[in-house]
Amino acid sequence: MRIFAIALMLVSIAIPAAAAAVDGNWSGSVAGPNGEFTFAFLFKADGDKLTGSMVGFDGTPVPIANGKIEGSNITFSVDLDFNGNAFTISYKGVVGDGEIKMSADAAGRPFEFVLKKAK
């Protein structure tokens, strides 16, 4: 029983530490039909909840929605409007050392990219 209690304590300490690794500014790019498209995010972890924003097409921050953290995995969505066309992009990522390997889906079109932690 004592070993179980120690293991539970270690896990409860490790989970917030892993979640905190996502805090901060992140950026990356993906190749598109008209050249590179740059992504920039600000993430903040609060337990298993992920909040923050993405830099929109016009340079203004767009809040992320439905942000979740499960171990090293993050998920969230962003609601965007481009020339009067509203759409949602769903994101999934795996947080590593100084990078997040992302996959996303925009209107049934999946794409992948890597975010690097801004210094």
MARVEX-232053 format. One record per residue (C-alpha): x, y, z. Coordinates in nm, 3 decimals, padded with zeros to 5 digits, always signed. Each point is the difference from the previous one (the first is absolute). Example, Ala and Ser with C-alpha at 12.3 -4.5 7.8 and 13.67 -1.06 7.14 Angstrom:
BEGIN
+---------+---------+---------+
|      px |      py |      pz |
+---------+---------+---------+
| +01.230 | -00.450 | +00.780 |
| +00.137 | +00.344 | -00.066 |
+---------+---------+---------+
END
This chain:
BEGIN
+---------+---------+---------+
|      px |      py |      pz |
+---------+---------+---------+
| +00.000 | +00.000 | +00.000 |
| +00.285 | +00.237 | +00.082 |
| +00.156 | -00.054 | -00.346 |
| -00.335 | +00.086 | -00.162 |
| -00.021 | +00.324 | +00.200 |
| +00.355 | +00.099 | -00.100 |
| -00.069 | -00.080 | -00.367 |
| -00.321 | +00.203 | +00.009 |
| +00.185 | +00.295 | +00.155 |
| +00.272 | -00.014 | -00.268 |
| -00.257 | -00.012 | -00.280 |
| -00.191 | +00.296 | +00.146 |
| +00.325 | +00.201 | +00.009 |
| +00.104 | -00.101 | -00.354 |
| -00.331 | +00.088 | -00.171 |
| +00.010 | +00.375 | +00.076 |
| +00.368 | +00.011 | -00.095 |
| -00.075 | -00.155 | -00.341 |
| -00.295 | +00.231 | -00.055 |
| +00.210 | +00.307 | +00.083 |
| +00.238 | -00.082 | -00.288 |
| -00.258 | +00.138 | -00.246 |
| -00.017 | +00.351 | +00.152 |
| +00.134 | +00.279 | -00.217 |
| +00.030 | +00.111 | -00.361 |
| +00.033 | -00.254 | -00.281 |
| +00.037 | +00.037 | -00.376 |
| +00.033 | -00.211 | -00.312 |
| -00.096 | -00.014 | -00.366 |
| -00.156 | -00.226 | -00.258 |
| +00.040 | +00.004 | -00.377 |
| -00.312 | +00.115 | -00.184 |
| -00.099 | +00.054 | -00.361 |
| +00.103 | +00.366 | +00.027 |
| +00.320 | -00.057 | +00.200 |
| +00.076 | -00.045 | +00.368 |
| -00.274 | +00.076 | +00.252 |
| +00.126 | +00.092 | +00.347 |
| -00.178 | -00.097 | +00.320 |
| +00.055 | +00.172 | +00.335 |
| -00.162 | -00.101 | +00.328 |
| +00.005 | +00.107 | +00.362 |
| -00.084 | -00.291 | +00.233 |
| -00.076 | -00.007 | +00.371 |
| -00.057 | -00.323 | +00.193 |
| -00.233 | -00.009 | +00.298 |
| -00.007 | -00.360 | +00.121 |
| -00.157 | -00.198 | -00.285 |
| -00.142 | +00.314 | -00.165 |
| +00.184 | +00.178 | -00.283 |
| -00.072 | +00.366 | -00.070 |
| +00.165 | +00.258 | -00.220 |
| -00.022 | +00.145 | -00.346 |
| +00.114 | -00.029 | -00.360 |
| +00.111 | +00.295 | -00.211 |
| -00.276 | +00.045 | -00.259 |
| +00.028 | +00.080 | -00.370 |
| -00.006 | +00.373 | +00.076 |
| +00.254 | -00.025 | +00.284 |
| -00.249 | +00.024 | +00.286 |
| -00.025 | -00.270 | +00.269 |
| -00.278 | -00.256 | -00.041 |
| -00.086 | -00.197 | +00.317 |
| +00.036 | -00.377 | -00.007 |
| -00.304 | -00.203 | +00.107 |
| -00.054 | -00.344 | +00.154 |
| +00.364 | -00.021 | +00.109 |
| +00.097 | -00.320 | +00.182 |
| +00.323 | -00.151 | +00.126 |
| +00.036 | -00.375 | +00.052 |
| +00.358 | -00.083 | +00.096 |
| +00.214 | +00.121 | -00.290 |
| -00.299 | +00.028 | -00.238 |
| -00.186 | +00.324 | -00.064 |
| -00.320 | +00.066 | -00.195 |
| -00.183 | +00.323 | -00.079 |
| -00.188 | +00.180 | -00.275 |
| +00.001 | +00.349 | -00.147 |
| -00.300 | +00.171 | -00.162 |
| +00.108 | +00.224 | -00.287 |
| -00.162 | +00.232 | -00.251 |
| +00.172 | +00.056 | -00.334 |
| -00.169 | +00.247 | -00.236 |
| -00.341 | -00.072 | +00.155 |
| +00.047 | -00.378 | +00.000 |
| -00.012 | -00.142 | +00.353 |
| +00.173 | -00.332 | +00.068 |
| +00.156 | -00.198 | +00.283 |
| +00.345 | -00.159 | +00.004 |
| +00.047 | -00.291 | +00.241 |
| +00.352 | -00.059 | +00.132 |
| +00.174 | -00.292 | +00.172 |
| +00.356 | +00.008 | +00.123 |
| +00.264 | -00.199 | +00.185 |
| +00.220 | +00.215 | +00.223 |
| +00.369 | -00.089 | -00.006 |
| +00.319 | +00.168 | +00.110 |
| -00.024 | +00.349 | -00.152 |
| -00.246 | -00.102 | -00.274 |
| -00.358 | -00.107 | -00.057 |
| -00.077 | -00.237 | -00.288 |
| -00.336 | +00.122 | -00.126 |
| -00.270 | -00.139 | -00.225 |
| -00.302 | +00.201 | -00.100 |
| -00.314 | -00.022 | -00.207 |
| -00.150 | +00.292 | -00.186 |
| -00.327 | -00.084 | -00.181 |
| +00.100 | -00.365 | -00.048 |
| +00.351 | +00.086 | -00.115 |
| +00.257 | -00.140 | +00.242 |
| +00.350 | +00.142 | +00.031 |
| +00.300 | -00.037 | +00.232 |
| +00.267 | +00.237 | +00.126 |
| +00.238 | +00.051 | +00.291 |
| -00.010 | +00.287 | +00.247 |
| +00.319 | +00.116 | +00.164 |
| +00.012 | +00.179 | +00.333 |
| +00.078 | +00.369 | -00.045 |
| +00.305 | +00.121 | +00.186 |
+---------+---------+---------+
END
